[in-house]
Amino acid sequence: MNHLKTVIHCTPLTVSSAINRMTGTNVYFKMENQQKTGAFKIRGASFKVARLSADEAAKGVITASAGNHAQGVALAASKRGIKAKVFVPVRTPDTKIEATRNYGASIVLAGDSFDEAYEAARKEQAATGMVFVHPFDDPEVMAGQGTIALEMLEEQPYLDTLLVPVGGGGLISGVAVAAKNINPRIRVIGVQAQGAKSMYELFHNLEPSFGKVATIAEGIAVKKPGTLALSVIREYVDDIVTVSDHDIASAIIYMLERKKTLIEGAGASAFAALLVHGRRLRTNHCGVIVSGGNMDISKVAEIQHLSSMNQMPYLA
């Protein structure tokens, strides 16, 4: 893990007296939107790429991503001088695509969802022999993401609850293992968008809907979560809740208007969960992981419209 200290930022853990008053608890935001590449994904990608053997590195790396993992892999590969190829859904925000290209990776647009891009990338990997860097279902990627919890608890050891966005499950898996090893009593709660909630359904032993995903939080819009991630989550995570796109939009607009901070849908989901479910979380010191800030600016009007339709009492 020492390698990561030379690659990533130790992002700020910020507080807001206004949000503390509004929610009735002490809230600490882990601002991974200020991380290199604008999201936490650089942590797991860098740890994975750093551990490749010379023979593996010579083959190059390949991955699929909704956008943020793409940038993480591209930057990590460029730092080792490794060829990188990334498959992304056709609806991936242009900002994420251009940033990935600027880090030196080649981009392939494939399918309407992450899962379709993933299948295309796997076929290419089988044909080329490149090393696949999974965006969430990989123990080394999970371990890299877990450094977020280490930083949070080192700075604020009194945290009793962590709210974590969940797509495929890699972030919360790494965070939960790291946090519980430091403080077994800490509660780790995952957050999914209602339009992409298969991990929520699996966790609560409901019939999973592995069909189409539909949410403004494209960073966590995963049809089928990771098998390894699910096993870790069942052992270490205390609960998973969902939030609507209206809730997520309200959280984005609040942070933009009141905190002058731009966060993407996935990055806003954990804050949205605090606003929606905060009364029943029973927390005095709540850590909220703001996982990324790579939002397409052209979508702000749509986000504002969704927010205006919300009835969230905190933000009325």
One Martini backbone bead per residue (centre of mass of N, CA, C, O) as a GRO file, in nm:
protein
  316
    1MET     BB    1   0.051   0.067  -0.011
    2ASN     BB    2   0.287   0.272  -0.028
    3HIS     BB    3   0.268   0.335  -0.331
    4LEU     BB    4   0.005   0.516  -0.322
    5LYS     BB    5   0.129   0.775  -0.185
    6THR     BB    6   0.268   0.855  -0.478
    7VAL     BB    7  -0.022   0.874  -0.648
    8ILE     BB    8  -0.223   0.980  -0.445
    9HIS     BB    9  -0.464   1.145  -0.274
   10CYS     BB   10  -0.534   1.288   0.035
   11THR     BB   11  -0.834   1.355   0.091
   12PRO     BB   12  -1.066   1.540   0.217
   13LEU     BB   13  -1.229   1.595   0.543
   14THR     BB   14  -1.536   1.738   0.558
   15VAL     BB   15  -1.733   2.007   0.699
   16SER     BB   16  -2.080   2.115   0.807
   17SER     BB   17  -2.282   2.300   1.002
   18ALA     BB   18  -2.540   2.300   0.829
   19ILE     BB   19  -2.560   1.987   0.793
   20ASN     BB   20  -2.562   1.917   1.090
   21ARG     BB   21  -2.826   2.066   1.154
   22MET     BB   22  -3.008   1.930   0.937
   23THR     BB   23  -2.939   1.615   1.044
   24GLY     BB   24  -2.835   1.583   1.355
   25THR     BB   25  -2.523   1.546   1.277
   26ASN     BB   26  -2.199   1.436   1.220
   27VAL     BB   27  -2.039   1.528   0.914
   28TYR     BB   28  -1.816   1.345   0.678
   29PHE     BB   29  -1.647   1.430   0.382
   30LYS     BB   30  -1.514   1.230   0.128
   31MET     BB   31  -1.327   1.393  -0.138
   32GLU     BB   32  -1.302   1.212  -0.429
   33ASN     BB   33  -1.349   1.449  -0.638
   34GLN     BB   34  -1.029   1.537  -0.563
   35GLN     BB   35  -0.910   1.326  -0.710
   36LYS     BB   36  -0.745   1.171  -0.919
   37THR     BB   37  -0.961   1.185  -1.199
   38GLY     BB   38  -1.223   1.249  -0.997
   39ALA     BB   39  -1.177   0.960  -0.844
   40PHE     BB   40  -1.130   0.658  -0.662
   41LYS     BB   41  -1.026   0.449  -0.890
   42ILE     BB   42  -0.713   0.495  -0.875
   43ARG     BB   43  -0.654   0.309  -0.641
   44GLY     BB   44  -0.716   0.022  -0.752
   45ALA     BB   45  -0.566   0.047  -1.022
   46SER     BB   46  -0.281   0.105  -0.906
   47PHE     BB   47  -0.249  -0.151  -0.736
   48LYS     BB   48  -0.282  -0.353  -0.964
   49VAL     BB   49  -0.064  -0.248  -1.166
   50ALA     BB   50   0.179  -0.257  -0.965
   51ARG     BB   51   0.148  -0.597  -0.942
   52LEU     BB   52   0.256  -0.650  -1.204
   53SER     BB   53   0.431  -0.817  -1.401
   54ALA     BB   54   0.641  -0.795  -1.660
   55ASP     BB   55   0.479  -0.985  -1.843
   56GLU     BB   56   0.203  -0.851  -1.801
   57ALA     BB   57   0.280  -0.562  -1.886
   58ALA     BB   58   0.358  -0.639  -2.185
   59LYS     BB   59   0.046  -0.700  -2.267
   60GLY     BB   60  -0.133  -0.528  -2.118
   61VAL     BB   61  -0.442  -0.350  -2.061
   62ILE     BB   62  -0.791  -0.425  -1.977
   63THR     BB   63  -1.128  -0.273  -1.984
   64ALA     BB   64  -1.428  -0.180  -1.808
   65SER     BB   65  -1.649   0.121  -1.810
   66ALA     BB   66  -1.830   0.418  -1.698
   67GLY     BB   67  -1.528   0.602  -1.660
   68ASN     BB   68  -1.349   0.612  -1.393
   69HIS     BB   69  -1.184   0.350  -1.430
   70ALA     BB   70  -1.063   0.430  -1.697
   71GLN     BB   71  -0.885   0.658  -1.582
   72GLY     BB   72  -0.731   0.493  -1.375
   73VAL     BB   73  -0.602   0.292  -1.572
   74ALA     BB   74  -0.469   0.493  -1.763
   75LEU     BB   75  -0.284   0.628  -1.552
   76ALA     BB   76  -0.146   0.377  -1.435
   77ALA     BB   77  -0.029   0.279  -1.705
   78SER     BB   78   0.137   0.533  -1.781
   79LYS     BB   79   0.332   0.515  -1.529
   80ARG     BB   80   0.439   0.217  -1.655
   81GLY     BB   81   0.422   0.197  -1.973
   82ILE     BB   82   0.129   0.086  -2.047
   83LYS     BB   83  -0.095  -0.060  -2.229
   84ALA     BB   84  -0.438   0.068  -2.298
   85LYS     BB   85  -0.781  -0.069  -2.294
   86VAL     BB   86  -1.118   0.075  -2.332
   87PHE     BB   87  -1.451  -0.003  -2.238
   88VAL     BB   88  -1.751   0.182  -2.321
   89PRO     BB   89  -2.032   0.320  -2.314
   90VAL     BB   90  -2.198   0.527  -2.536
   91ARG     BB   91  -2.314   0.714  -2.274
   92THR     BB   92  -2.064   0.829  -2.196
   93PRO     BB   93  -1.924   1.091  -2.092
   94ASP     BB   94  -1.714   1.297  -2.259
   95THR     BB   95  -1.526   1.372  -2.026
   96LYS     BB   96  -1.431   1.076  -1.970
   97ILE     BB   97  -1.324   1.005  -2.249
   98GLU     BB   98  -1.114   1.232  -2.286
   99ALA     BB   99  -0.951   1.177  -2.032
  100THR     BB  100  -0.864   0.891  -2.110
  101ARG     BB  101  -0.714   0.968  -2.367
  102ASN     BB  102  -0.514   1.170  -2.224
  103TYR     BB  103  -0.379   0.913  -2.068
  104GLY     BB  104  -0.342   0.694  -2.338
  105ALA     BB  105  -0.591   0.547  -2.408
  106SER     BB  106  -0.794   0.328  -2.568
  107ILE     BB  107  -1.120   0.354  -2.723
  108VAL     BB  108  -1.434   0.166  -2.677
  109LEU     BB  109  -1.752   0.156  -2.800
  110ALA     BB  110  -1.998  -0.046  -2.599
  111GLY     BB  111  -2.299  -0.022  -2.563
  112ASP     BB  112  -2.553   0.081  -2.308
  113SER     BB  113  -2.373  -0.065  -2.090
  114PHE     BB  114  -2.150  -0.195  -1.885
  115ASP     BB  115  -2.212  -0.498  -1.943
  116GLU     BB  116  -2.163  -0.476  -2.252
  117ALA     BB  117  -1.874  -0.372  -2.234
  118TYR     BB  118  -1.765  -0.613  -2.076
  119GLU     BB  119  -1.813  -0.835  -2.287
  120ALA     BB  120  -1.634  -0.706  -2.505
  121ALA     BB  121  -1.371  -0.704  -2.337
  122ARG     BB  122  -1.351  -1.011  -2.290
  123LYS     BB  123  -1.320  -1.090  -2.585
  124GLU     BB  124  -1.061  -0.927  -2.633
  125GLN     BB  125  -0.889  -1.060  -2.414
  126ALA     BB  126  -0.901  -1.350  -2.532
  127ALA     BB  127  -0.759  -1.261  -2.810
  128THR     BB  128  -0.489  -1.096  -2.678
  129GLY     BB  129  -0.390  -1.136  -2.358
  130MET     BB  130  -0.466  -0.929  -2.185
  131VAL     BB  131  -0.503  -0.763  -1.886
  132PHE     BB  132  -0.757  -0.775  -1.656
  133VAL     BB  133  -0.923  -0.487  -1.503
  134HIS     BB  134  -1.134  -0.494  -1.269
  135PRO     BB  135  -1.360  -0.261  -1.129
  136PHE     BB  136  -1.454  -0.476  -0.860
  137ASP     BB  137  -1.383  -0.811  -0.894
  138ASP     BB  138  -1.102  -0.754  -0.710
  139PRO     BB  139  -0.883  -0.775  -0.451
  140GLU     BB  140  -0.684  -0.542  -0.531
  141VAL     BB  141  -0.891  -0.327  -0.590
  142MET     BB  142  -1.027  -0.332  -0.315
  143ALA     BB  143  -0.777  -0.260  -0.149
  144GLY     BB  144  -0.738   0.020  -0.271
  145GLN     BB  145  -1.017   0.135  -0.181
  146GLY     BB  146  -0.969   0.092   0.134
  147THR     BB  147  -0.794   0.354   0.187
  148ILE     BB  148  -1.023   0.541   0.259
  149ALA     BB  149  -1.079   0.432   0.545
  150LEU     BB  150  -0.800   0.480   0.663
  151GLU     BB  151  -0.808   0.789   0.635
  152MET     BB  152  -1.068   0.850   0.792
  153LEU     BB  153  -0.982   0.706   1.071
  154GLU     BB  154  -0.727   0.868   1.118
  155GLU     BB  155  -0.874   1.152   1.129
  156GLN     BB  156  -1.167   1.000   1.237
  157PRO     BB  157  -1.213   0.772   1.493
  158TYR     BB  158  -1.538   0.839   1.566
  159LEU     BB  159  -1.661   0.685   1.360
  160ASP     BB  160  -1.984   0.493   1.322
  161THR     BB  161  -2.042   0.565   1.007
  162LEU     BB  162  -2.074   0.443   0.663
  163LEU     BB  163  -2.132   0.587   0.342
  164VAL     BB  164  -2.170   0.384   0.034
  165PRO     BB  165  -2.139   0.340  -0.279
  166VAL     BB  166  -2.319   0.109  -0.515
  167GLY     BB  167  -2.251  -0.124  -0.767
  168GLY     BB  168  -2.049  -0.383  -0.784
  169GLY     BB  169  -1.871  -0.359  -0.478
  170GLY     BB  170  -1.565  -0.269  -0.443
  171LEU     BB  171  -1.567  -0.032  -0.249
  172ILE     BB  172  -1.725  -0.153  -0.002
  173SER     BB  173  -1.541  -0.392   0.042
  174GLY     BB  174  -1.280  -0.241   0.112
  175VAL     BB  175  -1.396  -0.055   0.331
  176ALA     BB  176  -1.515  -0.268   0.526
  177VAL     BB  177  -1.260  -0.427   0.590
  178ALA     BB  178  -1.090  -0.191   0.694
  179ALA     BB  179  -1.286  -0.078   0.910
  180LYS     BB  180  -1.337  -0.347   1.079
  181ASN     BB  181  -1.029  -0.381   1.156
  182ILE     BB  182  -1.034  -0.120   1.331
  183ASN     BB  183  -1.375  -0.119   1.377
  184PRO     BB  184  -1.614  -0.353   1.446
  185ARG     BB  185  -1.858  -0.133   1.522
  186ILE     BB  186  -1.883  -0.024   1.260
  187ARG     BB  187  -2.099   0.110   1.019
  188VAL     BB  188  -2.188  -0.028   0.695
  189ILE     BB  189  -2.348   0.155   0.423
  190GLY     BB  190  -2.519   0.108   0.141
  191VAL     BB  191  -2.576   0.266  -0.195
  192GLN     BB  192  -2.853   0.271  -0.419
  193ALA     BB  193  -3.013   0.293  -0.701
  194GLN     BB  194  -3.334   0.222  -0.798
  195GLY     BB  195  -3.231   0.169  -1.112
  196ALA     BB  196  -2.972  -0.004  -0.953
  197LYS     BB  197  -3.046  -0.284  -0.722
  198SER     BB  198  -2.912  -0.576  -0.706
  199MET     BB  199  -2.752  -0.570  -0.439
  200TYR     BB  200  -2.989  -0.512  -0.257
  201GLU     BB  201  -3.148  -0.770  -0.330
  202LEU     BB  202  -2.934  -0.978  -0.248
  203PHE     BB  203  -2.889  -0.886   0.046
  204HIS     BB  204  -3.224  -0.918   0.100
  205ASN     BB  205  -3.332  -1.175  -0.050
  206LEU     BB  206  -3.416  -1.098  -0.335
  207GLU     BB  207  -3.524  -1.069  -0.647
  208PRO     BB  208  -3.325  -1.015  -0.902
  209SER     BB  209  -3.271  -0.736  -1.137
  210PHE     BB  210  -3.090  -0.800  -1.447
  211GLY     BB  211  -3.168  -0.573  -1.617
  212LYS     BB  212  -3.233  -0.271  -1.677
  213VAL     BB  213  -3.073   0.035  -1.635
  214ALA     BB  214  -3.191   0.352  -1.455
  215THR     BB  215  -2.970   0.632  -1.412
  216ILE     BB  216  -2.781   0.919  -1.327
  217ALA     BB  217  -2.579   0.703  -1.188
  218GLU     BB  218  -2.350   0.566  -1.389
  219GLY     BB  219  -2.126   0.465  -1.179
  220ILE     BB  220  -2.377   0.253  -1.052
  221ALA     BB  221  -2.472   0.110  -1.335
  222VAL     BB  222  -2.530  -0.220  -1.247
  223LYS     BB  223  -2.664  -0.520  -1.313
  224LYS     BB  224  -2.412  -0.712  -1.212
  225PRO     BB  225  -2.257  -0.799  -0.954
  226GLY     BB  226  -2.010  -0.916  -0.770
  227THR     BB  227  -1.925  -1.216  -0.634
  228LEU     BB  228  -1.703  -1.138  -0.437
  229ALA     BB  229  -1.840  -0.885  -0.327
  230LEU     BB  230  -2.088  -1.024  -0.206
  231SER     BB  231  -1.936  -1.195   0.006
  232VAL     BB  232  -1.819  -0.953   0.157
  233ILE     BB  233  -2.083  -0.802   0.218
  234ARG     BB  234  -2.222  -1.024   0.387
  235GLU     BB  235  -1.993  -1.004   0.617
  236TYR     BB  236  -1.941  -0.659   0.650
  237VAL     BB  237  -2.222  -0.548   0.590
  238ASP     BB  238  -2.514  -0.400   0.739
  239ASP     BB  239  -2.635  -0.228   0.486
  240ILE     BB  240  -2.886  -0.152   0.225
  241VAL     BB  241  -2.984   0.126   0.029
  242THR     BB  242  -3.211   0.354  -0.134
  243VAL     BB  243  -3.231   0.592  -0.412
  244SER     BB  244  -3.340   0.838  -0.598
  245ASP     BB  245  -3.298   1.057  -0.853
  246HIS     BB  246  -3.415   1.294  -0.694
  247ASP     BB  247  -3.224   1.268  -0.454
  248ILE     BB  248  -2.960   1.296  -0.609
  249ALA     BB  249  -3.018   1.571  -0.738
  250SER     BB  250  -3.046   1.728  -0.472
  251ALA     BB  251  -2.756   1.674  -0.376
  252ILE     BB  252  -2.612   1.809  -0.609
  253ILE     BB  253  -2.741   2.096  -0.585
  254TYR     BB  254  -2.662   2.153  -0.299
  255MET     BB  255  -2.350   2.135  -0.340
  256LEU     BB  256  -2.342   2.355  -0.560
  257GLU     BB  257  -2.488   2.594  -0.408
  258ARG     BB  258  -2.363   2.567  -0.102
  259LYS     BB  259  -2.051   2.430  -0.170
  260LYS     BB  260  -1.924   2.458  -0.456
  261THR     BB  261  -1.976   2.145  -0.555
  262LEU     BB  262  -1.895   1.894  -0.786
  263ILE     BB  263  -2.110   1.609  -0.836
  264GLU     BB  264  -2.196   1.308  -0.908
  265GLY     BB  265  -2.430   1.073  -0.881
  266ALA     BB  266  -2.262   0.865  -0.725
  267GLY     BB  267  -2.138   1.082  -0.526
  268ALA     BB  268  -2.443   1.163  -0.411
  269SER     BB  269  -2.580   0.906  -0.286
  270ALA     BB  270  -2.484   0.910   0.012
  271PHE     BB  271  -2.605   1.185   0.082
  272ALA     BB  272  -2.894   1.112   0.009
  273ALA     BB  273  -2.921   0.895   0.230
  274LEU     BB  274  -2.897   1.087   0.467
  275LEU     BB  275  -3.152   1.255   0.393
  276VAL     BB  276  -3.356   1.007   0.385
  277HIS     BB  277  -3.228   0.801   0.637
  278GLY     BB  278  -3.109   0.951   0.892
  279ARG     BB  279  -3.316   0.895   1.129
  280ARG     BB  280  -3.233   0.559   1.120
  281LEU     BB  281  -2.907   0.544   1.165
  282ARG     BB  282  -2.782   0.609   1.438
  283THR     BB  283  -2.578   0.877   1.427
  284ASN     BB  284  -2.294   1.092   1.527
  285HIS     BB  285  -2.060   0.987   1.310
  286CYS     BB  286  -2.065   1.053   0.963
  287GLY     BB  287  -1.947   0.895   0.677
  288VAL     BB  288  -1.908   1.036   0.340
  289ILE     BB  289  -1.875   0.913   0.016
  290VAL     BB  290  -1.737   1.106  -0.245
  291SER     BB  291  -1.655   0.936  -0.531
  292GLY     BB  292  -1.730   1.180  -0.750
  293GLY     BB  293  -1.696   1.460  -1.028
  294ASN     BB  294  -1.773   1.346  -1.337
  295MET     BB  295  -1.969   1.570  -1.477
  296ASP     BB  296  -2.191   1.664  -1.713
  297ILE     BB  297  -2.270   1.988  -1.766
  298SER     BB  298  -2.519   1.944  -1.965
  299LYS     BB  299  -2.694   1.804  -1.711
  300VAL     BB  300  -2.787   2.026  -1.510
  301ALA     BB  301  -3.080   2.085  -1.598
  302GLU     BB  302  -3.185   1.800  -1.543
  303ILE     BB  303  -3.109   1.793  -1.244
  304GLN     BB  304  -3.276   2.040  -1.159
  305HIS     BB  305  -3.550   1.924  -1.237
  306LEU     BB  306  -3.544   1.678  -1.049
  307SER     BB  307  -3.510   1.840  -0.788
  308SER     BB  308  -3.782   2.011  -0.810
  309MET     BB  309  -3.959   1.728  -0.767
  310ASN     BB  310  -3.885   1.716  -0.482
  311GLN     BB  311  -3.978   1.628  -0.114
  312MET     BB  312  -3.741   1.696   0.058
  313PRO     BB  313  -3.739   1.833   0.370
  314TYR     BB  314  -3.449   1.944   0.409
  315LEU     BB  315  -3.461   2.105   0.102
  316ALA     BB  316  -3.724   2.303   0.116
   0.00000   0.00000   0.00000
